[in-house]
């Protein structure tokens, strides 16, 4: 697909933090406003303990004074005084904290660089990154407009990461790297973004912003000569700045850039009226059916509309490397710029009024035009109206032309898809989508040509040449996916199905075609030639899922016969290897098998990812990176992929991590943290398939559960929690039942293995994993001693038009919405729960209010709970202060309520399940009194009465 190819070329980079394939985009760190303290709400905190109890049960808890010190020193010998817990109790209300040194040192380890290969594959960029950003960057003012967040000072998206430097390495003939040339001539402390190669590989383009007197400058466009590594501004005028709200700049040929700039005539910010011009009115007097999910950061009034237009309007400028500049078209809200492969035309998209107060900017009226690269308007392809009424059912789409792109194998031919069902996935029609193609400048009266008709939803095309292209279609409800073989220029050859399978069935995945780069800078399917063989071969790169784990492969596949030959496969015993990219594509045309060259990655449980070049015919391997281990203190951690079975027969998997040097026979069972995220499936067989590899390196992010390996916890990472809906049944109709059954199986397995103490098992998750955590504490309290829930949604009546993979409305599936909502079961949660949420969460459905209301419901029933709201943080946490505090909160919770849990109530899982069932039955048949630790009591019947009222008028309280 052309967009993917274009991005691959412009941002082809490898994250060396973990074992990924090529990472297309730079990672995003947030950007800033002014520091605050996390808001802490707590109920029923731990009371001060006697000193002898504390020293025996809390010996791993870092004192507050020690945590506050940056170097971790807390006293002459680091011992914990008997007053520490009192100090902790008195100081829990505010202020940022630091976790224990063994966690902090891992999080603060310097990040490895991202990698980007030149178009000719002869040079590699090392894009250098910093560690976690300070909170002051997140504290920068931002505007929340039309579903995006804007840094008005920089005129770019807020919370944006950056690179701190660029190193250029020559890739030598023997596969080794030459010495680094640092790109120089940059301002001090330059923040670098949007790095891209020119098509000929001789120049780099990127943006720069710098700190200026406690502020950040707007973005300027720079270029660097790759041979000399000398950088300079693209524009001679210092007053031309980049507008990076949407697209930013693209190479046009080898020596020109088309740049979105801030119009010089823009003027001052719109003035916000002191008084509103009138009431805010929305109307549906036409009785249209408009169902939308809980989008955030939407436009609110006319002032917001003006502000959005002020920041997002660009003037396109065509700039040459020799300093020549010319305006290109009128100012507009340009959202994408895409040159044709022959560099003669530009596909330019923009959005315009009327805007909307109920959907984000991606659904605003959209205009797509064709221009020549010298600035002449050719024609309008489409002007799509506002799309507020796209149905919420999965696979529903916008009406009209969509997915408009250039054919990667042609100089300047367009293609696109158009729905035949009005965009409504619930409509039964055939065909459902039609793919059209047309030259950039068609002759008068020549209509678009039908390329292919599809009965499922169009998913994309991989182009090769006039005789070969692969067309993809899929349907979420059935998980069906099909791949078609077509001959674009041979109308007498009928399309045929190459693969027809379930997307859930990872064991049957044949892999994806490998792409080669053309001289035009696009990416097409690589055809492979064998000596004395006239067959048509392509390379299929697959993850190789098996019951023993993923074993990636590379197959030589005959597109006509379906025969395949495995020409490469990952090591199965110790290492996990994967094919990252094709490296033998410098020359135009087919790739000969004996000249094949690929980039691979290699890692093991204890060895971090390195990159290699492998060359045929002798498959010689040359290592090109030698990154240090990011956390050597955990280099000898123990990892095992385990399999077990749910009581309904579904096979489950999880990855069990144990601390370095741990011996169950000597050390006994450990406290255990279970961290997971549920998934939906249409079949039990697919749900039971193994995903992932036991040999993959354990990538540890800044908020990863694996950090607690350094605190001598067992970690059960990613135990599969399949929520299955077979046949006519929807998965969420039995969500709680399947959730609890999956968790029971996981807990029973780690206890059976002797690695986890049954009364010291905590559960946690982020987002939908937080939703899972709260439900498990409500419906399976016999399994876990406490829970950690980050950035979750707990009341599904607040997301009435669907959530996650649920596309029924609240009114269509009232019971499912209510029964799945842990908010509705707050009276059943008796185990300690830690809630954490970003104050500026912009994820659909997980408003910060979700945690606020859930905490109040828990507190109203005397539950032991704590709510931490992180200033300036969004759905994922980014600032060092915030992340360190989250880790401190989590560690404190785990030490107090898991590692130090001496309760004998959960020593026998089967007995505890039996007791729990009895309690639940008793609560259904009679009124019970719940005594809160805070002294308040509430009758369960009061909460059930509330639920009854809620079920009859759910929307009233939302």
N, C-alpha and C positions, 0 to 999 in steps of 0.2 A: 504494500500500500504506500502510495507516494508520500503521504505526510510522514509516515514512519521512516521512509528512506531519507527524506529531507532532514528530519531531526537526527537521525543516525549520523549523517554526514556532519551536521553542524555541532552536535554535542556528544559525539562518540567518546565516552569516557568509562573507565572501569573503576568501580569502587573497590578499594583493596581492604576495606574494613571487614568484609565478610566474603563469601564466595559467589558473588553475583555474576550474571552475564554482563554484557556491556551496559553500563548505566548511561541513559540518554541525557538526563538533565543534571545540572549541578544540584547538590543537596541544598535544602533551604533552612537556614537558621533564621530565627525571627529578627525583627528590627524594632524599634524602641520608643518608650515614653518615660516617667520618673519613678524611681523605685518606691515600692511600698512593702508592707509586711503581709505575709499570708494571713488571711482571716481564719481564726480558729474558733470553732464551736464544739463544745464537748458536753457529754452527758455521762455521769457516773464514772468519772476517772478513777484510776487505781489509787487507793488510799496509801499513805506512807507506810512502808514496811519496816519492821525492826531490822536493825543493822545485820544481825546474824542471818536473817532470812535473805536479805539483799545480797550479801556477799556470797551466799551459796547458790542462789537461784538466778542472780542477775550479774554474774561475773563478766559476761560479755557485753554488757550495756555500757556504752561510753558516757562518761560524765558530761553534763551540759557544758561545764567550763572547758573541758577538753575539746568538745565538739565545736565550740565557738572559736577556739584557736585555730588559725589556718594551718599550722604545722602539726596539729593533732596533739600537741603536748598539753597535758592537763595537770601536771603536778610533778613532784620530784621523782616519783616512781610509777606514776600512772595509776595508783591504787584508787579505789572508790571509797570515799568516806561515807559514814552512816548518814550524813546529812544530804547526800546527793539526791536521793529520791524526793526529799522535801524541797530541795532547790528546783528539781524538775517540776514538781507539782505546782510550785509557785510561779514558774516561768513558762508554763505551757500556753499562755494566752497569746503571745505574739513574738515577733522576731524570727529571723531566718537562722536555721541550725545547719550544722554539718554532720554527715554520717561518720561512722568510725573510719579510721585511716585505711583499713584494709579494703573498704568499699571506695572511699574517696580517691585513693591512688589509682584505682582502675579507671574510674570515670575521668580523671584528669590526665590520663595518658595521652600523649600527643597524637592527633589523628594522622593516618597515612594519607598520602596524596591520591587524588583521582588521576586517571590516565586518559589520554586522548591520542589516537593514532592519526597521522597525516593521511590525506587521500591516497597518496602513493605508497603508504605503508613503510616508508623509509625513515620516519621520525616519530618520536613519542613525546608528548607533553606531560610533564609532571605538574599538575595543578595543585598548589599547596594550600592547605586549609589550616584554620586555627582550631583551638579547642572550643568549649562551650562559650556562647556569647554572654556578656553581662546583662543583668536585668535592665540597665539604663537604655539598652538598645530596644528592648520590647516596650519601654516606657515612652518612646517617641510618639507624638500625636499621630493618629491615623483616622481617616475618614472611612466609614462603613457605608458603601454605596453599591446598590444593584448586585449584591452578592459577593462583592470583592472588597478588599481592604487596601486603602491607598495611603502611602506616605506622601503627603502634600509637599513637603520640603524637597524631596528628591523627584517627585512626579513619577513614582514607580509603585509597584506593589509593596506593601509594608512587610516587615518580618522576612526580609530577603537575605539569604546567605551571601557569601562572597569568597573568592580566593585571595590569598595574600601574596602570591607570586607565581610565576610561570617559569619552569625549567624545560629546556629543549634538549633532547638526547637524540643522537643519530643511532639508528638501528643498523649495526654493522652486518656485513655479509655472513659472518659466522654466527649471527644471532645475538651477539653481546651488545651492550649499550656503550656508546661513546661517552666522553665526558660531558657534563652538564653545562649548557650555556644559559645563564640566567637572563631573562628579558629585562633590559635596563632602560633607563631614561624615564621611568615612571616617577610620579610624585611620591614623597615619603608617605608610608602607611596607606597606599592606594588600596581601595576595595574593588576587586575585579569581578566582573560578571559577563555572561553571554559570550564566552570564548568560542570562536568559530574559525575554521580554516577557509582560505580562498580555494577555489576549485583546483588550481594548479599547485597548491601546497606551498606557495612561496610567501604568503602573508597570513597573519592572524589579525582578526578584528575582535574587539572586546570593549566593554564599557568600564569607566572608572568613576568612582566618587571618593571624596576625601573629607576628613573632618575639618570644619572651619569654625573656629570660635564657638565651641559648644554646639555646633550644628553640623549637618551633613550637606555637602554640596549636591547640586543636581548632577545627573549623569552626563558625562561627555564620552564621545566615541573616539577610541584610539585604534591605531594599527601598528603592527610590528613586522619588520623584515625578518623572516625565519633564519636566513643565512647569517645575518649580523646580530640578531636578537635585539636590535635597536627599536625602541617604541617611540611614537609621536602621536599628537592629536590628529584626527582625520580632518577636522575643520580648522581653517586659519582663524576664523572669527571666534572669540571666546564666548560669544553670546548665543551660540547654537547648542542646545542641549537635547539630550535624548528623551523622548516620551516612551516609557517602557510599561505603560499600563497594560497594553495588550502585546502585539508583536513589536519588535524593536528595530532590527535591521537585517537585511539579507544581501548576500553577494549577488551581483549581476555581472556575469562574466568574471574575469580574473582581476579586474582593476577598478571596479566600481561597486559602491554600496548604495542600496536604497534604504533610507533611514527615516524612521518616524521621529519627528522633532517637535518640540514645543513651539507653537506658532509665535513668531516675534511680535505679532500684533495682538496677542492674547489679552493683555490688560490685567487689571486687578481681579482678585477673587470676587464672586458675587456677594453682595451684601445680604445678610440674613435679615428679613423684616423683623422689626421690633414687635409688631402685632401681626397675627395671621390674617390673610385676606378674607378668610371665611372658614367655615367648618370643613373638615376632611370628609369627603363623601365618596363612597364606592357603591356602585349600583349594579344590580343584575335584573333589571326590569324586562329583559328579553328572555329570562328563564333559561339561560345557558347553563349547561352542566360543566362546572369548572372545579376540578379536584386537584389540589397541589399538596406536596409534602411540606414539612415544616422548614422551609428555607429561611435562612437568617441573613442579616445585614442588608435588607431590601430598602429600596427608596421609600421615603415616607411622605414627601410632599413636593411641591413645585421647587422649593429651594434646593432640595436634594437632587432633583432633576438637573437644575442649572449647575450645581456643583459637580455632578458626575460628568456632564458635558464639558465643563471647564477643564477638568483634569485629563479627560480621555481623548479630547480632540487633538489630532496631530496634523502637522503639515509635512507631507512627504518631500524629501530632498534626495536627489540623485547626486552622489558625491564621488568624484574620481580620486584615485590616489595621487594624482598630480595637482590636486587642490581645486579643480573645477567643480562648481556646484550649480544645480538648477532646481527650481521648484518643480514638483511633480503633482499635478492634479490640485483640486481645491482642499482646504482643511476639512476633515471629517473624523469620525470615530472609527479609525481603521483597526480591524481586529486580526487580519492576517495578510501576509505578502508572500506570494509563491511564484518564483520565476519558472517559465517553461524550460524543459531540458535543453532546448537549443538557445535559450537566453534571449529570445526575440519577443516574448510576451510575458505579461505579469497577470496573475490571477489575484485580484484584490477584493477583500471582503470588508464590509463596514456595517455598523448598526446605526439606527436613527430612531427618531421619535415616530409614533407615541411610545413612551416607556411604560413600565408597569410597576405597580406597588405590591404585587403578589408573586412575581417570579423574578429570578435573577437575569442578568444581562444576556446570558446565552440564549434566552428566548425572546429577546427584543426583535423588532423588525430588522431583517438582514438583507443587505444588498450585495450581490457578487458581480463584479465587472471584469472585463478583459481589457487590458491596456498593452500598448507596445512598450518596450523597455526604453524608448526614447521619449516617452511622455505623451503619446497620442491615444485618445480613447477609442476603443474598437467597438464594444457593444456591452449591453447589460445582459447577463445571463439570467438573473432572477432578482426579484425584490419580494422577499417572503414577509407576510404580515406577522404581527405579534402572535406569539404561540402560548397563550395562557391556558389553553384547553387540551393540551396533550394528556390523554388518559394515563392514570397511574399504573395500569397493568404493565408488567414487564414486556419488553419488545414493542411498546408503543413508541411512535416517533413523530417528528414534525411532518406536516404535509408539505408537498412540493419537493423541489430539488434538494438533495442532501449529499454529503460526502463527495463534494465536487473536488476533483483533483486532475493533475496531468498524468497521462499514461507515461510510465517510466521508460518504456521501450520506444517511444515515438518522440519526434522533435517538438510537436506542439499540438497534441490531441487531448481533448478533455473527455472525462467520463464522470458519471454520477448515477445515483439511484433515486427512484421515485416510488413512493408507496402507492399501492392500489387499494388499500383498505382504509383510506382516510387517516392513517396513522394509528388506528385503534386495533390493538392486538386481539381484542375479543371478537372482531369481525372475521367471519369465515369467508375467504375469497381465494381465488386462484387465477392468475398468480398473485402473490402478496407484494412482491417488489419487482421492478423492471430496471435493468441497468442500461443506460444509454451512453453513446459515445458520439463525438462531433469534433471537427477541426476548430481551432481557435477562431479562424475567420472563414466560416462556411460560405459557399457560393449562395447567391440569392435564391430563396425558395427551397433550399436543401434542408430537410428536416433531420433532427437527430436520429441516429441509427440504433435500433434495438440490438444490444450485445447479448443479453441473456435474461431469461425470466426465472423467477425463484418463487417457491411456495413457502419457504421459511423467510426469516428476516435476513437481509443482506448484511454480511459482516466484513467484506473487504475483498481485495484482489491482489494476488502476486503476479506481476507481469513477467514475461520472459522475452517473447518475440512474436512475429506474426502467426506462428504455428502453435504457440503454447502460452496459456495463462491459467492460473488456478483461481477459481471463484469460491468464496466461502459463504455459507448461510447457516443460521442456527435458530433454535427456538428454546427459550429458557424454561418454559413450563414443562416440556418433556425432556429437556437437556439434550435434545437431538442436535447434531452438527454434521453438515455435509460439505464435502469438497468436490467441486466439479472441475473437469478438464475441458477447456474450450480452445478452439483455434480461432483467434480474433479475426483473421483475414481470410478464413476458408469457410464460406457459408455452407458448402456441401458436406462438411464434416460435423456431424451432430455432437452436441455436448454430451458428456458421459460422467457418471458419478465415479469418483476415484475412491473416496472414503465416506462411509455412512455409519456413524457410531454415536454413542452417548458421550457427552463431554465429561461426565462423571467417571466413566470407565477409563482410568488412567493406564490400566494394563494394556489396553488396545490402542493407545496413542501411537500413531506411526511416526510422529515427529513433524517438524516444520522444514520447508525447503530453505536451504542456505542461499544467500543472496551475494551477488558480486556487484562491485561498483563499476558503473560505466564511465566513459570519458566525460559524459555530460554531468556527472556527479550524482546520478540517480542510482537506485539499487534494483536489480532484476534477478530473477531466478538463475542460478549458475547451472548451465548445461555442462556436463562432463563427458569427455571423449575417452574411449578405451582404444588401444592399438588394435587395428584390424577388426573393428566392431562398429557397425553402422547404427547401433541402437541409440535411443534417446534417453540419456541418464541424467538424473538430478541427485543432489545430496539431501538426505533427510536427517536432521539433527534432532534427536529425541532425548527425553529425560530418562527413559528406560525403567519405568516403574515396574517392580516385581514384588512378590510376597516377601523377598529378603531386603527390600529397599531399592532405591533408585540406582540404576547402573546405566548412566548416559551412554549414548551410542551415536555413530555416524554410519548411515547406510547409503550404499550406491544403489539407486532405485531406478528400474527401467519403467518409464512412464507409460509405455505401451503395453507391456506384458504384466506388470506388477511384480516381477521378480526383483529380489533385492539381495545384496551382498553386504555383509557387515565388514566395513573396512577399518573401523576403529571402535574401541569399547573401553570404558573406564576400568581401572583396576577394581577388583571386587573385594580383596582381602583387607587392605589397610587404607587405601586412598579413595578419595572421591574426586573424579576428574570430569570436566565438561568442556565441550567445544564452544568457544566464545565467538569467533569470527573467522571468515575466510580471508587469508592473507595473500593468496596467489591470484589476485584480480587486477594487477596493474595493467595487464594487456587486455585489449578489447576482444570479445568473442569467447568461444568455449574454453573451458579449463581442461587440460589433459591430466589424466589421473596420475601420471608419473611426475607431473610438475606441481601436484597439489601441495599446498602449504596452509596450515591452520594455526590459529591461536587457541591455546587451551589453558584451563586453570587446573590447579592441583592442590589438594589439601587433605588433612586427616583430622582425626579427633583432637589431636594436640598440636598440629602444625598448621599455621595460618596460610591463607591462600597466596600462592605464587603463580606467575604466568610464564608460559612456555610457547615456543614455536616448534611445531612438528612438521617435517618435510618428507615427502614421498620421493622416490620409491622405497628408500631404506627406512623411512619413518624416524629419521634422526631427530632427536629432541634437544632443544637448547633453552635453558632457563634465562629469562630476561629480567626478572625482578628478584630481589632478595630482601623483602620487607621484614623488619624485626617482629618478633612476637609482641602483640599489643598489650598483653597482660601476662608476663612470664610467671607471676606468682600463682597463676592457675594453669600453667602449661601442662601439668600432669593430672588435670581433672579426669574423672572417670565418666564415660558416656556409654549408654546402651539403649538401643531401640527395643522396646519390650512389646509383646503382644499378649492380649488377654481377651476375655469374652464377656459380653453383657448377658444378662439373664434371659433375654429374648433371642440369644444366639448370634447377635451381631458381633463381628470381630472388631476389636479396638486396638489402637496402637498409642504409644506415648514414647517420649524420650526421657530416660531417667539419667540424671546427672548426680554424681556423688563427689564430695570434696577430695582434693589430692591426698593420697595416703590413707584414705578411709578403708578400714577392714571390718566388715560386719561381725565377724566372729570375735574380734577383740573389742571393737568400739560399741557394739550394740546398735539398736535403732536410733535414728536421728530425728530431730524435728524436721518436718517436711513442708515445703511450699508447693502447692499445685497451682499452675498458671495456665489458663486455657481460654478458648474462644469457640463457641458452638458454630456448627455448620449445617446447612440444610441439604438433604439428599432425596432423590426419588426412589432409590432402591437400597435394600439392605446389603446386597452384594457390593455395590459401589461404595457404600459407607464403610465397609470393612476392608477396603483395599489400603495397602501401605503406601504412604506418601513420605518422601524424604529419604535420607540415607544415614545409616549409623556411622558413616565415616566422614560426614561433613564437619568442618571446623565449627566450634561453638562461638559464633559471633555474639559479643556481649555489648549491647547498647547502653546508653547512660541511665536508662530506667529499667533495665532487664532484670527479670527474676533471678537470672544466673549469678548476679552479684552476690547473692546470699550463699553461694558456695564458699566464698571467702569468710563467711560466718559459720561455717560447718553445718549448713542445712543440706538436706537432700532436696533436689528440685525435680518435680515431675512436670516437664515442659510440654505443652501442647497435647495433652491427652485428648484423643478425638472424642468430641461430644456431638455425635450425629443426631440430628432431628429429622426423622424420616417420614415422608408422606408418600405412600405407595398407592397406585391406582387413583381413585377419586378422592382419597384422603389428603388433606393439606397437612404439611409437616407440623405446623404450630397447633393443630387440634390436640395433639398429645405432647406438647412441649415439656411441661413439668415432669410428666411421667418418664419421658425418655432422658431428660436432663439428669434426673435423680438416678436412674438406672445406670447411666454412663459414669457418673461420679462414684457410685457405689462400687462398680467394677474396678475403677482406677484405685480407689482407696484399699479395697481388699487385696489388690495385687501388690502394692508396695508394702502392706503389712505382712502379707504372706512371704514376701522375700526377706523380711526381717530388717529392712533398711529404714522404715519409718515407724515411729512410735504412734500407736493408734489414737492417743489423746493429744498428740502434738502435730496435727496436720492442719495447715491453714490453706485457704483458697483465695485466689485473686485473679483479677483481670482488668482489662482496659476497654472502655466503650461497651460493645456488646458482651465482652468478657466481664465487665462490671455488672451488667444486667444479670448475667449468669451467676455471678458470685452472690448477689443479693437473693436471687431465687433459691440457690442452694442452702443458704443460711435459713431461709424461711421454710423450705420443704424437706431439707435433709440435715437437720441440726445434729443428728447422731454421727455425722461424718467428719465435721470440721470444728476446730476449737475457736477459730476467728476468721475474719475475711477482710480483704483489701479491695475496694472498688474505686476505680479511677475513671472519671469522665463518663459516667453511665447515664442511661435514661431508665427510669424506674416506674413511670406511670404512662402506659401506652395510650391512655385516653387523651394525652397531650399530643399524640402523633396520629390523629384520627384517619388520615388518608394514606396509611401504609408506613412501614418501617422495615429496615433491614431487607429481607427477602419476602416480606409479607406484602402482597399487593391487594388484599381485600381491605375494605374500609371498616372502621369501627362499627358501623351499623350493619354491615354484612357478616361480621364475625365478632359479635359483642362478647360472647363467652371467652373466646381465645384472647382477646385484648385484655379482659379483666383478669382471667386466671393466670396469664403470663406476667402480669404487672406485680412486681414485689411490693410496690407501694400499697397494693390492696391486701397484702399479707404482712404488713408491718407489725401487726400484733403477734405474729408467730416468730419473729426474729428475737432470739434470746442470747445468741452468741455475739461477742464483740465485733463490731464492723467499723472500719475506717473508710470514710468517704473523702475522696480528693477530686477537685474539679478546677479547671481553669476559669477564671472570672470572665474571660472573653471568648468562651467556646463558640466557634462558628460552624460546628458540624451539624448537619441537618438532624434534628431530633434530640440531640444531647445538650439542650439549653442548660445553663448553670442552675436555673430554677429547678430542674429535675432533682439535683442533689439537695438543694435548699428544702424543698417540700418533703422529700423522702426523710431527711434528717429530722424535720419537725414531726413527721408521723412516727418515727422511731422514738424520739424523745417523749412524745405523748404517751408512749406505752412503756416508758421506763427502761428502754433498751440501753445497753452499754455501747455508746456510739460516739464518733468524733467526725466533724466535718472540717476540712481544710480547703479554703478557697484561695487560689493562687492569683495574685494581681497580675494583669496584663497577659496571662497565659491563655492560649487557645486550646484546641482539642488535644493536641500533643504538647508536651512541655519542652521548653527550649533553653531558657536562661539558666546559667550555672546556679544562681542563688535558688531558683525554684526547684531545679532538679536535685540539688543537694538537700534541700529541705524535704522534698518528697521522699528521698531515700532515708533521711533521718526519721521522719514520721513512720515510714514503713518498718524500719529496723526496730524502732521503739515498740511498735505494735506487736511485731513478731516476737521480740524478746519478752515482753510482758505477758502476752496471751497465748504464745505457742511454745517457744523454747522453755519458758519457765512454768508452763502449765503442769500442775501436779495433781490435777483432778483425776479421780479414779472412776469417774462416771462413764468413760468411754474406753474401757479396757477390753471389751468383747463386742465386736461390731455386730454380730448376729443378735446378741442380747439387746444391744442398744437400739437396733432397728425394731425389734419386737416391742420394746418399751415405747419407742417413738410412735409406732402405729397405734398402741393402746392409748397414748395421750391424745393423739389426733382424733381417735374415735370418741374418747370421752368428751373432747371439746365440742364435737358435733352434737352430742346428746344432752349436754347440760352446761350450765353457766359455770365458768371457772374464774377465779380471781388471780390476776397476775400482779405480783408484788415487784415494783421497780426498785432498783437499788437506791434510787434517789428519794424513795419514800412515798412516791405517788402510786396509786393503784387505779386500774381501769378495768371495768368488766368487759370480757371478750364480746358479750352480746351487744355492747355499745358499738364496737367496731363492725360487727356483722350487720347491725342496723344501718350504719353508715354505708357499708358496701351495698346493702339492699337498695338504699336510696340512690346511691351512685349508679347502680345498674339501670334504674328506671329513668334517670335523667343525666346520663354521663356527660353530655356536652355542657351542661349548665355551669359546672365548676371549672371549665377549662379556659 
